[in-house]
Amino acid sequence: MIALAIGDALGAPFEGSQQSEAMVTQMLSGGRHSRKKGAVTDDTLQAIAVAESLMHTGGYEPADLVKRLIRGYKIRPEWYGPTSSAFFNLVDSGTPPHHAAWLVHKKNNGSRSNGSVMRGFPIGIRYPAETAYEISIACSRLTHYDPVPGHCSAFLNVMVSDMCRGFSRRQAFRHARSLCINQEVHAVLGNYDQYDPMPSLDSVLCSHAALYTFMQAETLENALISAVNLGGDADTVGACCGALAGACWGIDAVPERWMRDLEECENILRIADTLFTCAKMSP
C-alpha cells in the first residue's frame, strides 16, 4: 500500500507528459492539477476505499465499496478518469450500479481504461491467489463493463497475493499467467518481455508497463523510478508498479526520503497493517 501510494505521488506531476529525458528520482510538486510534493491522486484514494471496505465489512461487499468510492470522488472529482467519473455520477443520481456500468460502456464506446486496475491491489493482500482472481474481476466489473480491465487487475493481484505470502516474483508471475483466461491479457502480460512499455490509459498497456518495469528492476527504488519516468499515465503506472514492488521487496526496501515526503504516510501504514492482519486471520 505504501509503495503504491509512493508510485502514485512520484508520477503525479508527470501525468500526461512525454518520457523524461533526465531521470526523476525524488518527489516534486506540479503537474496538471498543481499538486503539492508528496500528494497522492485518485489512484491511492480508490485503493484506500477498497482496503477500508474489505476491512470494515469483512470481505468484498459491492454496495459498501461503491459508497466509499463515490465519497472519495465527490471530494476531488477532477482527479478521476472518464469511465469512473461517468459511473459515479450515474450511480449518485440513482442509476443501479450494474446498469450504470453498461450505460457508460455504451456511451464511451468501451470501458477498458485502467481505473479498476489501480484500485484493486488490496484484494491481492486480503485473499489467496485463486480467490483474489475471481474477486478482482467482480470488483472491476462494478465500474468497467469491459472484461479486459478485470483480467488485468486479476493478473496483477494474483502476483501481489502470492508475493505477500512468500512466493518469489517469478513464481508469482508464472502462477498469474497460468490462471489468466483472457486471451489478450495472457498474450501481452504473459509475454511482457516481448513488448516495449507504453504508459497508456488502456488497461492492458498500463498493466504491461507496470509489470515490465517491475520485472526488469533489481530493487523497489529502481522499479518505481523506471515506471514514473515513462511519462504518459505516470501516476497509475507508478501506483501499479509500486504495488507489485512493495509486495515483492517489502516496507524495508522503501527509501526513507520517499516515506518522509508521502502525504498521510502514517494513515496508509495503519490501513495496510490492519488489512494484512485481516488477511492472516482469514481462512
Beta strands, then each sheet from edge to edge (+ up, - down):
end
